[in-house]
Amino acid sequence: MGTSLTPDFWRLFAVLLAVSATLTFVVSALLDALYVRRLRRRRDRQPTARTDGAPDGRSPTPAHRTPDRPPAAPRTAHPIARP
């Protein structure tokens, strides 16, 4: 025998649905605000830009020529390259 869904059930269902949607929205907005605050604090803590670099932000030394790593060998065509 099946059960009937009473008006009280639907009323409670609507209330619980509204509460869960509201709670989801509030928690999402709170976490988003905390994440943005963390990003801003991290950005504010970074040291200021140095003036000895190039104006576009690149360093004067290419990345492949660091003191830890010797310069890379020049790339050549693959020996089985098709014309």
C-alpha positions in Angstrom: 0.0 0.0 0.0 1.4 3.4 -1.0 1.7 6.4 1.2 0.2 9.7 0.4 2.2 12.9 0.6 0.3 15.2 2.9 0.3 19.0 2.9 2.4 18.9 6.0 5.1 17.0 4.1 5.1 19.5 1.3 5.3 22.4 3.7 8.2 20.9 5.5 9.9 20.0 2.2 9.6 23.6 1.0 11.1 24.9 4.2 14.0 22.5 4.2 14.7 23.2 0.5 14.7 27.0 1.1 16.9 26.6 4.2 19.4 24.4 2.4 19.6 26.7 -0.6 20.1 29.7 1.6 22.7 28.0 3.6 24.6 26.9 0.5 24.6 30.4 -0.8 25.8 31.9 2.4 28.6 29.4 2.9 29.7 29.8 -0.7 29.8 33.6 -0.4 31.7 33.3 2.9 34.3 31.0 1.5 34.7 33.2 -1.6 35.2 36.3 0.6 37.8 34.5 2.7 39.7 33.3 -0.4 39.7 36.8 -2.0 41.0 38.2 1.4 43.8 35.6 1.5 44.8 36.5 -2.1 44.9 40.2 -1.3 46.9 39.7 1.8 49.4 37.5 0.0 49.7 40.1 -2.8 50.3 42.9 -0.2 53.0 40.9 1.5 55.0 40.4 -1.7 58.1 42.5 -2.0 58.1 45.5 -4.3 59.4 45.2 -7.8 63.2 45.6 -8.3 64.4 48.4 -10.6 67.3 46.4 -12.0 65.1 44.2 -14.2 63.8 44.9 -17.6 60.7 47.1 -17.9 58.5 44.2 -18.9 59.3 42.3 -15.8 61.8 39.8 -17.3 65.0 39.2 -15.6 68.2 40.2 -17.4 69.4 36.5 -17.4 67.3 34.0 -19.4 65.8 31.2 -17.4 67.8 28.5 -19.1 71.1 30.2 -18.0 70.9 30.1 -14.3 73.9 29.6 -12.1 72.6 26.1 -11.2 72.2 25.0 -14.8 74.5 25.3 -17.7 73.1 26.6 -21.0 71.1 24.1 -23.0 72.4 22.7 -26.2 70.9 24.2 -29.3 68.0 22.2 -30.7 68.5 20.5 -34.1 66.1 18.9 -36.4 65.1 15.4 -35.7 67.3 12.9 -37.6 64.2 11.2 -39.2 62.5 14.5 -40.1 60.3 14.3 -43.2 60.9 17.0 -45.8 
